[in-house]
Amino acid sequence: APPPPDEARALLLRALDLGVTLFDTATLYGFGANETLVGEVLSPHRSRFTLASKCGLGGVDGKRVIDGRPETLKRQCEDSLRRLRTDVIDVYYLHRWDKQVPVEDSVGALADLVRAGKIRTIGLSEVSAATLRRAHAVHPVAALQNEYSLWSRNPELGTLQACRELGTALVAFSPLARGFLGGELRDVIGLADNDIRRTMPRFTPENYAANVGLLERFLPLA
């Protein structure tokens, strides 16, 4: 559940005061509401942080829709700039690769946005090393955002090496394994009905109980 607006605003400003220099949002988050919040609260401090957002995955009639067509990405960028109250987004990710659209076409649209001065660099999210290479051949990819933690180590199978070769930064999401490695989530009974973790096999009650047992063995090492 989203926090009350006043708490959300205070959280963003506290993060800025503590030295956070990267704020990452997306068209999808709250179907634009999160970008609006970030714009309202942080736009007066725009010079103090790097701003990232994402396109290609949005909300249509309350449902998540993947759409990587060039015209959609450019429209979403204009909407994001308006909500974020900024002239340029520092890192703009393709949130999901739309398999109905060649990744070269989607990245080509983002390259047009770079040339237009509306975004500074291009990012990708949740793609393989092979797709990263295809995209990078169209325009340099500054960042790849994939899940990476002690229990999600797929980037070690080739993506990390591709990032090294291409000069692409790997941005790890869910580095604490969606709360598992934080040590406070002892069971999943209390998760809200709409908590995304309820759809993940690792968070079923029987699997999670087994995983907590593994975590107990890890804690002395940690």
C-alpha positions as YAML, in Angstrom:
chain: A
units: angstrom
residues:
- id: 1
  name: ALA
  ca: [0.00, 0.00, 0.00]
- id: 2
  name: PRO
  ca: [1.34, 3.45, -0.83]
- id: 3
  name: PRO
  ca: [2.20, 5.67, 2.13]
- id: 4
  name: PRO
  ca: [0.10, 8.76, 2.88]
- id: 5
  name: PRO
  ca: [1.17, 11.71, 0.70]
- id: 6
  name: ASP
  ca: [2.76, 13.66, 3.56]
- id: 7
  name: GLU
  ca: [4.86, 10.64, 4.58]
- id: 8
  name: ALA
  ca: [5.89, 10.07, 0.97]
- id: 9
  name: ARG
  ca: [7.04, 13.66, 0.57]
- id: 10
  name: ALA
  ca: [8.96, 13.56, 3.85]
- id: 11
  name: LEU
  ca: [10.62, 10.28, 2.83]
- id: 12
  name: LEU
  ca: [11.90, 11.70, -0.46]
- id: 13
  name: LEU
  ca: [13.29, 14.84, 1.16]
- id: 14
  name: ARG
  ca: [14.90, 12.81, 3.97]
- id: 15
  name: ALA
  ca: [16.56, 10.57, 1.39]
- id: 16
  name: LEU
  ca: [17.91, 13.63, -0.40]
- id: 17
  name: ASP
  ca: [19.25, 15.06, 2.87]
- id: 18
  name: LEU
  ca: [20.94, 11.73, 3.68]
- id: 19
  name: GLY
  ca: [22.88, 11.91, 0.43]
- id: 20
  name: VAL
  ca: [20.83, 9.76, -1.97]
- id: 21
  name: THR
  ca: [21.82, 10.88, -5.46]
- id: 22
  name: LEU
  ca: [19.78, 8.54, -7.68]
- id: 23
  name: PHE
  ca: [15.99, 8.53, -7.78]
- id: 24
  name: ASP
  ca: [14.39, 5.87, -10.00]
- id: 25
  name: THR
  ca: [10.74, 5.94, -11.03]
- id: 26
  name: ALA
  ca: [8.65, 4.82, -14.02]
- id: 27
  name: THR
  ca: [5.58, 5.46, -16.10]
- id: 28
  name: LEU
  ca: [4.13, 2.27, -14.61]
- id: 29
  name: TYR
  ca: [4.50, 3.12, -10.92]
- id: 30
  name: GLY
  ca: [1.09, 4.22, -9.72]
- id: 31
  name: PHE
  ca: [0.22, 4.67, -13.41]
- id: 32
  name: GLY
  ca: [1.98, 8.05, -13.34]
- id: 33
  name: ALA
  ca: [1.26, 8.96, -9.72]
- id: 34
  name: ASN
  ca: [4.83, 8.25, -8.57]
- id: 35
  name: GLU
  ca: [6.36, 10.44, -11.27]
- id: 36
  name: THR
  ca: [3.94, 13.19, -10.26]
- id: 37
  name: LEU
  ca: [5.02, 12.86, -6.62]
- id: 38
  name: VAL
  ca: [8.73, 12.91, -7.50]
- id: 39
  name: GLY
  ca: [8.19, 15.96, -9.68]
- id: 40
  name: GLU
  ca: [6.27, 17.87, -7.03]
- id: 41
  name: VAL
  ca: [8.75, 17.15, -4.25]
- id: 42
  name: LEU
  ca: [12.14, 16.95, -5.90]
- id: 43
  name: SER
  ca: [12.00, 19.26, -8.91]
- id: 44
  name: PRO
  ca: [13.22, 22.25, -6.83]
- id: 45
  name: HIS
  ca: [16.35, 20.18, -6.06]
- id: 46
  name: ARG
  ca: [16.87, 18.81, -9.57]
- id: 47
  name: SER
  ca: [20.59, 19.66, -9.71]
- id: 48
  name: ARG
  ca: [21.35, 17.50, -6.67]
- id: 49
  name: PHE
  ca: [20.49, 14.06, -8.07]
- id: 50
  name: THR
  ca: [20.40, 11.78, -11.09]
- id: 51
  name: LEU
  ca: [16.86, 11.11, -12.30]
- id: 52
  name: ALA
  ca: [15.85, 7.82, -13.90]
- id: 53
  name: SER
  ca: [12.49, 6.79, -15.29]
- id: 54
  name: LYS
  ca: [11.13, 4.11, -17.61]
- id: 55
  name: CYS
  ca: [8.86, 3.65, -20.60]
- id: 56
  name: GLY
  ca: [7.32, 0.80, -22.55]
- id: 57
  name: LEU
  ca: [5.23, -0.55, -19.67]
- id: 58
  name: GLY
  ca: [2.24, 1.51, -18.65]
- id: 59
  name: GLY
  ca: [-1.33, 1.39, -17.48]
- id: 60
  name: VAL
  ca: [-4.31, 1.17, -19.82]
- id: 61
  name: ASP
  ca: [-7.74, 1.01, -18.19]
- id: 62
  name: GLY
  ca: [-6.09, -0.05, -14.94]
- id: 63
  name: LYS
  ca: [-4.08, -2.89, -16.47]
- id: 64
  name: ARG
  ca: [-0.37, -3.23, -17.16]
- id: 65
  name: VAL
  ca: [0.37, -3.06, -20.88]
- id: 66
  name: ILE
  ca: [3.73, -3.62, -22.61]
- id: 67
  name: ASP
  ca: [4.05, -1.39, -25.67]
- id: 68
  name: GLY
  ca: [7.44, -0.75, -27.23]
- id: 69
  name: ARG
  ca: [6.32, 1.00, -30.39]
- id: 70
  name: PRO
  ca: [8.40, 4.11, -31.12]
- id: 71
  name: GLU
  ca: [5.41, 6.44, -31.07]
- id: 72
  name: THR
  ca: [4.32, 5.09, -27.68]
- id: 73
  name: LEU
  ca: [7.77, 5.51, -26.13]
- id: 74
  name: LYS
  ca: [8.05, 9.09, -27.35]
- id: 75
  name: ARG
  ca: [4.59, 9.95, -26.06]
- id: 76
  name: GLN
  ca: [5.33, 8.38, -22.69]
- id: 77
  name: CYS
  ca: [8.54, 10.39, -22.47]
- id: 78
  name: GLU
  ca: [6.68, 13.65, -23.03]
- id: 79
  name: ASP
  ca: [4.18, 12.67, -20.34]
- id: 80
  name: SER
  ca: [7.00, 11.75, -17.93]
- id: 81
  name: LEU
  ca: [8.82, 15.04, -18.49]
- id: 82
  name: ARG
  ca: [5.63, 16.91, -17.68]
- id: 83
  name: ARG
  ca: [4.90, 14.89, -14.54]
- id: 84
  name: LEU
  ca: [8.51, 15.06, -13.35]
- id: 85
  name: ARG
  ca: [8.66, 18.82, -14.00]
- id: 86
  name: THR
  ca: [12.00, 18.60, -15.76]
- id: 87
  name: ASP
  ca: [13.44, 19.31, -19.19]
- id: 88
  name: VAL
  ca: [15.54, 16.15, -19.35]
- id: 89
  name: ILE
  ca: [15.65, 12.66, -17.82]
- id: 90
  name: ASP
  ca: [19.18, 11.45, -17.06]
- id: 91
  name: VAL
  ca: [18.60, 7.71, -17.55]
- id: 92
  name: TYR
  ca: [15.54, 6.51, -19.47]
- id: 93
  name: TYR
  ca: [14.93, 2.78, -19.43]
- id: 94
  name: LEU
  ca: [12.93, 0.57, -21.73]
- id: 95
  name: HIS
  ca: [11.04, -1.03, -18.85]
- id: 96
  name: ARG
  ca: [10.22, -4.21, -20.78]
- id: 97
  name: TRP
  ca: [11.13, -5.38, -24.24]
- id: 98
  name: ASP
  ca: [7.94, -5.68, -26.27]
- id: 99
  name: LYS
  ca: [8.47, -8.92, -28.18]
- id: 100
  name: GLN
  ca: [6.11, -7.65, -30.89]
- id: 101
  name: VAL
  ca: [8.57, -4.86, -31.71]
- id: 102
  name: PRO
  ca: [12.24, -5.41, -32.66]
- id: 103
  name: VAL
  ca: [14.37, -4.10, -29.82]
- id: 104
  name: GLU
  ca: [16.33, -2.14, -32.42]
- id: 105
  name: ASP
  ca: [13.19, -0.14, -33.24]
- id: 106
  name: SER
  ca: [12.45, 0.66, -29.61]
- id: 107
  name: VAL
  ca: [16.04, 1.68, -28.90]
- id: 108
  name: GLY
  ca: [16.05, 3.70, -32.09]
- id: 109
  name: ALA
  ca: [13.17, 5.75, -30.71]
- id: 110
  name: LEU
  ca: [15.09, 6.32, -27.48]
- id: 111
  name: ALA
  ca: [18.12, 7.38, -29.53]
- id: 112
  name: ASP
  ca: [15.88, 9.99, -31.19]
- id: 113
  name: LEU
  ca: [15.01, 11.28, -27.70]
- id: 114
  name: VAL
  ca: [18.73, 11.55, -26.87]
- id: 115
  name: ARG
  ca: [19.32, 13.57, -30.01]
- id: 116
  name: ALA
  ca: [16.36, 15.78, -29.15]
- id: 117
  name: GLY
  ca: [17.87, 16.48, -25.72]
- id: 118
  name: LYS
  ca: [14.92, 15.00, -23.83]
- id: 119
  name: ILE
  ca: [16.92, 12.17, -22.27]
- id: 120
  name: ARG
  ca: [20.64, 11.95, -21.62]
- id: 121
  name: THR
  ca: [21.27, 8.20, -21.69]
- id: 122
  name: ILE
  ca: [19.44, 4.98, -22.55]
- id: 123
  name: GLY
  ca: [18.79, 2.04, -20.23]
- id: 124
  name: LEU
  ca: [17.21, -1.39, -20.56]
- id: 125
  name: SER
  ca: [15.45, -3.51, -17.97]
- id: 126
  name: GLU
  ca: [15.12, -7.28, -17.67]
- id: 127
  name: VAL
  ca: [16.83, -8.33, -20.88]
- id: 128
  name: SER
  ca: [19.49, -10.91, -21.65]
- id: 129
  name: ALA
  ca: [23.08, -10.36, -22.71]
- id: 130
  name: ALA
  ca: [22.13, -11.12, -26.32]
- id: 131
  name: THR
  ca: [19.37, -8.50, -26.34]
- id: 132
  name: LEU
  ca: [21.69, -6.00, -24.68]
- id: 133
  name: ARG
  ca: [24.21, -6.49, -27.48]
- id: 134
  name: ARG
  ca: [21.53, -6.01, -30.16]
- id: 135
  name: ALA
  ca: [20.37, -2.80, -28.52]
- id: 136
  name: HIS
  ca: [23.89, -1.50, -27.96]
- id: 137
  name: ALA
  ca: [24.60, -1.87, -31.69]
- id: 138
  name: VAL
  ca: [21.92, 0.78, -32.32]
- id: 139
  name: HIS
  ca: [22.92, 3.18, -29.53]
- id: 140
  name: PRO
  ca: [25.17, 2.87, -26.45]
- id: 141
  name: VAL
  ca: [23.25, 1.46, -23.49]
- id: 142
  name: ALA
  ca: [24.35, 3.20, -20.30]
- id: 143
  name: ALA
  ca: [22.58, 0.95, -17.80]
- id: 144
  name: LEU
  ca: [20.92, -2.45, -17.57]
- id: 145
  name: GLN
  ca: [18.55, -2.95, -14.65]
- id: 146
  name: ASN
  ca: [18.11, -6.64, -13.79]
- id: 147
  name: GLU
  ca: [17.34, -8.51, -10.59]
- id: 148
  name: TYR
  ca: [20.56, -9.48, -8.79]
- id: 149
  name: SER
  ca: [21.00, -10.74, -5.25]
- id: 150
  name: LEU
  ca: [22.33, -13.72, -3.37]
- id: 151
  name: TRP
  ca: [19.33, -15.74, -4.49]
- id: 152
  name: SER
  ca: [18.91, -14.29, -8.00]
- id: 153
  name: ARG
  ca: [22.30, -14.68, -9.62]
- id: 154
  name: ASN
  ca: [21.35, -15.04, -13.27]
- id: 155
  name: PRO
  ca: [23.45, -12.01, -14.31]
- id: 156
  name: GLU
  ca: [26.54, -14.10, -13.55]
- id: 157
  name: LEU
  ca: [25.67, -16.41, -16.48]
- id: 158
  name: GLY
  ca: [26.81, -13.88, -19.08]
- id: 159
  name: THR
  ca: [25.10, -10.54, -18.52]
- id: 160
  name: LEU
  ca: [27.79, -9.17, -16.21]
- id: 161
  name: GLN
  ca: [30.47, -10.01, -18.75]
- id: 162
  name: ALA
  ca: [28.51, -8.34, -21.56]
- id: 163
  name: CYS
  ca: [28.12, -5.23, -19.39]
- id: 164
  name: ARG
  ca: [31.87, -5.15, -18.79]
- id: 165
  name: GLU
  ca: [32.61, -5.45, -22.49]
- id: 166
  name: LEU
  ca: [30.12, -2.77, -23.53]
- id: 167
  name: GLY
  ca: [30.72, -0.33, -20.67]
- id: 168
  name: THR
  ca: [27.14, -0.72, -19.44]
- id: 169
  name: ALA
  ca: [26.42, -0.30, -15.73]
- id: 170
  name: LEU
  ca: [24.46, -3.13, -14.11]
- id: 171
  name: VAL
  ca: [21.82, -1.66, -11.80]
- id: 172
  name: ALA
  ca: [20.63, -4.37, -9.43]
- id: 173
  name: PHE
  ca: [16.98, -4.34, -8.41]
- id: 174
  name: SER
  ca: [15.72, -6.28, -5.39]
- id: 175
  name: PRO
  ca: [19.28, -6.69, -4.03]
- id: 176
  name: LEU
  ca: [17.79, -7.77, -0.67]
- id: 177
  name: ALA
  ca: [15.74, -10.49, -2.40]
- id: 178
  name: ARG
  ca: [12.45, -8.62, -2.04]
- id: 179
  name: GLY
  ca: [12.88, -8.45, 1.73]
- id: 180
  name: PHE
  ca: [14.07, -12.01, 2.32]
- id: 181
  name: LEU
  ca: [17.68, -11.01, 3.04]
- id: 182
  name: GLY
  ca: [16.54, -8.18, 5.32]
- id: 183
  name: GLY
  ca: [15.89, -10.79, 7.99]
- id: 184
  name: GLU
  ca: [12.62, -9.34, 9.26]
- id: 185
  name: LEU
  ca: [10.16, -11.24, 7.04]
- id: 186
  name: ARG
  ca: [9.94, -14.50, 8.98]
- id: 187
  name: ASP
  ca: [6.78, -15.76, 7.31]
- id: 188
  name: VAL
  ca: [4.49, -14.69, 4.48]
- id: 189
  name: ILE
  ca: [1.15, -15.15, 6.22]
- id: 190
  name: GLY
  ca: [0.80, -11.44, 6.87]
- id: 191
  name: LEU
  ca: [1.49, -10.27, 3.31]
- id: 192
  name: ALA
  ca: [-1.33, -8.22, 1.83]
- id: 193
  name: ASP
  ca: [-3.53, -9.96, -0.70]
- id: 194
  name: ASN
  ca: [-2.26, -7.70, -3.49]
- id: 195
  name: ASP
  ca: [1.44, -8.01, -2.51]
- id: 196
  name: ILE
  ca: [3.30, -8.95, -5.69]
- id: 197
  name: ARG
  ca: [5.33, -11.52, -3.76]
- id: 198
  name: ARG
  ca: [2.24, -13.69, -3.40]
- id: 199
  name: THR
  ca: [2.59, -14.53, -7.11]
- id: 200
  name: MET
  ca: [6.21, -15.68, -6.74]
- id: 201
  name: PRO
  ca: [6.98, -19.36, -6.06]
- id: 202
  name: ARG
  ca: [9.74, -18.52, -3.56]
- id: 203
  name: PHE
  ca: [7.16, -16.81, -1.36]
- id: 204
  name: THR
  ca: [4.59, -19.59, -1.10]
- id: 205
  name: PRO
  ca: [4.25, -20.60, 2.58]
- id: 206
  name: GLU
  ca: [5.95, -23.97, 2.15]
- id: 207
  name: ASN
  ca: [8.79, -22.67, -0.01]
- id: 208
  name: TYR
  ca: [9.37, -19.62, 2.13]
- id: 209
  name: ALA
  ca: [9.61, -21.72, 5.28]
- id: 210
  name: ALA
  ca: [12.36, -23.76, 3.59]
- id: 211
  name: ASN
  ca: [14.13, -20.59, 2.45]
- id: 212
  name: VAL
  ca: [14.08, -19.14, 5.96]
- id: 213
  name: GLY
  ca: [15.84, -22.30, 7.09]
- id: 214
  name: LEU
  ca: [18.59, -21.61, 4.57]
- id: 215
  name: LEU
  ca: [18.79, -18.00, 5.73]
- id: 216
  name: GLU
  ca: [19.47, -19.16, 9.29]
- id: 217
  name: ARG
  ca: [22.60, -20.93, 8.02]
- id: 218
  name: PHE
  ca: [23.67, -17.83, 6.14]
- id: 219
  name: LEU
  ca: [23.36, -15.36, 9.04]
- id: 220
  name: PRO
  ca: [26.56, -16.43, 10.85]
- id: 221
  name: LEU
  ca: [28.48, -15.88, 7.61]
- id: 222
  name: ALA
  ca: [26.84, -12.50, 7.09]
...
